[in-house]
Amino acid sequence: MAGLDQLWGAVLDQFDVDLISQTVVLIGRVTTGSDAVIHRLELRDVSELRFRNSIPGPWDYAEITEAHLARSGTGGISIDLVLWSDDAGISVNAGSAIFDGSLLEVESSG
């Protein structure tokens, strides 16, 4: 699967922000039947982080309903995660990202 498609339907188990090292680490779990797959996304050189929400909380858990990847205006990576619906999500701009141990590349369109 390309990009972040494997995160669709993942439950967020961990979301860590390190302001000193300017990194964000997300751990998500996708469960199918009795099998669970853990995914790790590390965003490096974070320049912007935004959480938007109009869904009342607290939540029992957070699920990634959609995950989008694009090239940012500065040549880095832009990631947009939808949580439940368009009413909640996380957006991150970073210099680079590591997804499940591999450098995440933005596929060119066209």
C-alpha positions in Angstrom: 0.0 0.0 0.0 1.2 3.5 -0.8 1.7 6.3 1.6 -0.3 6.1 4.8 -3.2 3.8 3.6 -2.3 1.2 6.2 -3.2 3.7 9.0 -6.9 3.9 7.9 -9.0 2.4 10.7 -6.1 2.4 13.2 -6.8 3.1 16.8 -4.3 5.6 18.3 -2.4 3.9 21.1 0.2 6.6 21.5 0.8 10.2 20.3 3.9 11.8 21.6 5.2 15.3 20.9 8.8 16.2 21.7 9.2 19.9 21.5 13.0 19.8 22.2 13.8 17.4 19.3 10.8 18.7 17.2 9.4 15.2 16.6 6.0 13.6 16.7 5.6 9.8 17.2 2.3 8.1 16.5 1.6 4.5 17.3 -1.6 3.0 15.7 -3.1 -0.4 16.0 -5.2 -2.0 13.2 -7.2 -5.0 14.4 -8.7 -7.6 12.0 -10.5 -10.4 13.8 -8.1 -11.6 16.4 -5.0 -10.2 14.6 -3.5 -6.8 15.4 -0.9 -4.9 13.4 1.0 -2.1 15.0 2.2 0.8 12.9 4.7 3.5 13.9 4.9 6.9 12.3 7.8 9.3 13.3 7.7 12.8 12.0 11.0 14.7 12.1 11.8 18.4 12.0 8.2 19.3 12.7 7.4 22.9 11.8 3.6 22.9 12.4 1.3 20.7 14.4 -2.5 21.3 14.6 -5.3 19.5 16.4 -8.8 20.5 15.4 -11.9 19.2 17.2 -15.6 19.9 17.5 -16.6 16.4 18.8 -17.5 16.5 22.5 -15.0 14.6 24.7 -13.5 13.0 26.5 -13.3 10.1 24.0 -12.9 6.4 24.9 -10.4 6.1 22.1 -9.4 7.8 18.9 -9.6 6.2 15.5 -7.9 7.3 12.3 -10.7 7.3 9.7 -8.5 8.8 6.9 -4.8 9.5 6.5 -3.5 11.8 3.8 0.1 12.5 2.7 1.3 15.4 0.5 4.4 17.4 -0.3 4.4 20.6 1.9 5.0 24.0 0.4 8.5 24.0 1.8 9.4 20.7 0.2 8.8 18.6 3.3 5.9 16.3 4.2 2.4 17.3 5.1 0.2 14.8 6.9 -3.5 15.1 7.6 -5.3 12.6 9.8 -9.1 12.5 10.1 -10.3 11.3 13.5 -13.9 9.9 13.3 -15.1 12.6 10.9 -14.1 15.9 9.3 -15.0 17.4 12.7 -11.7 16.2 14.3 -8.2 15.7 13.0 -4.5 16.2 13.3 -2.3 18.0 10.7 1.5 18.0 10.8 4.1 19.6 8.5 7.6 18.0 8.9 10.9 17.8 7.1 10.7 14.0 6.9 8.9 11.0 8.2 9.7 7.3 9.0 6.7 4.9 8.6 7.2 1.4 10.0 11.0 1.7 9.7 11.2 3.1 6.2 11.6 6.7 4.9 8.2 7.9 3.8 8.2 9.3 0.3 5.6 11.5 -1.3 4.5 10.0 -4.6 4.4 12.5 -7.4 1.0 12.9 -9.0 1.0 12.8 -12.8 
